Amino acid sequence: MFRFDDTVRIKASGVVGTITDISSAAGGVVYVVEADAAEEYDGIPAVYFCTEEELEKVNV
């Protein structure tokens, strides 16, 4: 299980970001990951919605 502000990597794409929200809707947990600055588009950080299985913790 991950927590707010954990730094994580999305396994499939390698994108690294920070967990900014956690939702437990529809019987499952969804993590909102805001990508690091390298993944910005027009100054807006990319946001991804992931399950726990799609993420791995990054030690900073």
Secondary structure, DSSP 8 states (H G I E B T S, - for coil): ---TT-EEEETTT--EEEEEEEE-GGGS-EEEEEE-GGGEETTEE-EEEE-GGGEEE---
